Amino acid sequence: MGAGLILLVLQLRLDEAQEAECQALKHQLQQEMELLNAYQSKIKMQTEAQHERELQKLEQKVSLRRAHLEQKIKTASADERKFQQQIMAQQKKELTNFLDNQKKQYKMCKEKIKEARALFLLPIER
């Protein structure tokens, strides 16, 4: 039985050594998990910060582009109004000239009619 007892003691020591190694590995794993969690947390925060910066840049670009487009629309609208006013002024001028010419022609025709009547109404000399 002495050999069996020695074997049991060796088995217990081996189990104790394995237990100690297991505990050391668990401790190491716990430390590595904490490091990994800290690293993942850091990466997540950096990613969120980068995302926020990119979002702000995009919002700024959108804002600038919107302002630029609004300015182009205002300019185009002003140009369109100016062009329409020029067309209306030109049409008014042409209409005024047309009406003035019509009045002149009317007066000339009226004058010719008067002259023609005067010629026909004159007494005939014998």
C-alpha positions as CSV (number, residue, x, y, z in Angstrom):
1,M,0.0,0.0,0.0
2,G,2.9,2.3,0.3
3,A,3.3,2.6,-3.4
4,G,-0.5,3.3,-3.8
5,L,-0.2,6.1,-1.2
6,I,2.7,7.7,-3.0
7,L,0.8,7.5,-6.2
8,L,-2.2,9.2,-4.6
9,V,0.0,11.9,-3.1
10,L,1.6,12.4,-6.6
11,Q,-1.9,12.5,-8.1
12,L,-3.0,15.1,-5.5
13,R,0.1,17.2,-6.1
14,L,-0.4,17.0,-9.8
15,D,-4.0,18.0,-9.3
16,E,-2.8,20.9,-7.1
17,A,-0.3,21.9,-9.7
18,Q,-3.0,21.7,-12.4
19,E,-5.3,23.7,-10.1
20,A,-2.7,26.4,-9.6
21,E,-2.0,26.5,-13.3
22,C,-5.7,26.7,-14.0
23,Q,-6.1,29.6,-11.5
24,A,-3.1,31.3,-13.1
25,L,-4.6,30.9,-16.6
26,K,-8.0,32.1,-15.3
27,H,-6.3,35.2,-13.9
28,Q,-4.4,35.8,-17.1
29,L,-7.6,35.3,-19.1
30,Q,-9.4,37.8,-16.8
31,Q,-6.6,40.4,-17.3
32,E,-6.7,39.9,-21.1
33,M,-10.5,40.2,-21.1
34,E,-10.2,43.4,-19.2
35,L,-7.6,44.7,-21.6
36,L,-9.7,43.6,-24.6
37,N,-12.8,45.3,-23.1
38,A,-10.9,48.5,-22.5
39,Y,-9.4,48.4,-26.0
40,Q,-12.9,47.8,-27.5
41,S,-14.3,50.6,-25.5
42,K,-11.5,52.9,-26.6
43,I,-12.0,51.9,-30.2
44,K,-15.8,52.4,-29.9
45,M,-15.3,55.9,-28.4
46,Q,-12.8,56.8,-31.1
47,T,-15.1,55.5,-33.8
48,E,-18.1,57.5,-32.4
49,A,-15.9,60.6,-32.2
50,Q,-14.8,60.1,-35.8
51,H,-18.4,59.5,-36.9
52,E,-19.4,62.7,-35.1
53,R,-16.6,64.7,-36.8
54,E,-17.5,63.3,-40.2
55,L,-21.2,64.1,-39.6
56,Q,-20.4,67.6,-38.7
57,K,-18.3,68.0,-41.8
58,L,-21.1,66.7,-44.0
59,E,-23.6,68.9,-42.3
60,Q,-21.4,71.9,-42.9
61,K,-20.9,70.9,-46.6
62,V,-24.7,70.5,-47.0
63,S,-25.2,73.9,-45.3
64,L,-22.7,75.6,-47.6
65,R,-24.1,73.9,-50.7
66,R,-27.7,74.8,-49.7
67,A,-26.6,78.4,-49.2
68,H,-24.8,78.4,-52.6
69,L,-27.9,77.0,-54.4
70,E,-30.2,79.4,-52.6
71,Q,-28.0,82.3,-53.8
72,K,-28.0,80.9,-57.3
73,I,-31.8,80.7,-57.2
74,K,-32.1,84.3,-56.0
75,T,-29.7,85.5,-58.7
76,A,-31.6,83.5,-61.4
77,S,-34.9,84.9,-60.1
78,A,-33.7,88.4,-60.1
79,D,-32.2,88.0,-63.6
80,E,-35.6,86.5,-64.8
81,R,-37.5,89.4,-63.3
82,K,-35.1,91.9,-64.9
83,F,-35.5,90.2,-68.2
84,Q,-39.3,90.2,-68.0
85,Q,-39.2,93.9,-67.1
86,Q,-37.0,94.6,-70.1
87,I,-39.4,92.6,-72.4
88,M,-42.4,94.5,-70.9
89,A,-40.7,97.8,-71.4
90,Q,-39.8,96.9,-75.0
91,Q,-43.4,95.8,-75.6
92,K,-44.8,99.0,-74.1
93,K,-42.4,101.1,-76.2
94,E,-43.4,99.2,-79.4
95,L,-47.1,99.5,-78.5
96,T,-46.7,103.2,-77.8
97,N,-45.0,103.7,-81.2
98,F,-47.6,101.6,-82.9
99,L,-50.4,103.7,-81.4
100,D,-48.6,106.9,-82.2
101,N,-48.3,105.8,-85.8
102,Q,-51.9,104.8,-85.9
103,K,-52.9,108.3,-84.6
104,K,-50.7,109.9,-87.3
105,Q,-52.2,107.8,-90.0
106,Y,-55.7,108.4,-88.7
107,K,-55.1,112.2,-88.7
108,M,-53.5,112.0,-92.2
109,C,-56.5,110.0,-93.5
110,K,-58.9,112.4,-91.9
111,E,-57.1,115.4,-93.4
112,K,-57.2,113.7,-96.9
113,I,-60.9,113.1,-96.5
114,K,-61.4,116.8,-95.5
115,E,-59.4,117.9,-98.5
116,A,-61.3,115.5,-100.8
117,R,-64.6,116.8,-99.5
118,A,-63.4,120.3,-99.9
119,L,-62.5,119.6,-103.5
120,F,-65.8,118.0,-104.3
121,L,-67.9,120.6,-102.5
122,L,-66.4,123.6,-104.2
123,P,-68.7,125.2,-106.6
124,I,-68.0,124.5,-110.3
125,E,-66.9,127.5,-112.2
126,R,-68.3,128.0,-115.6
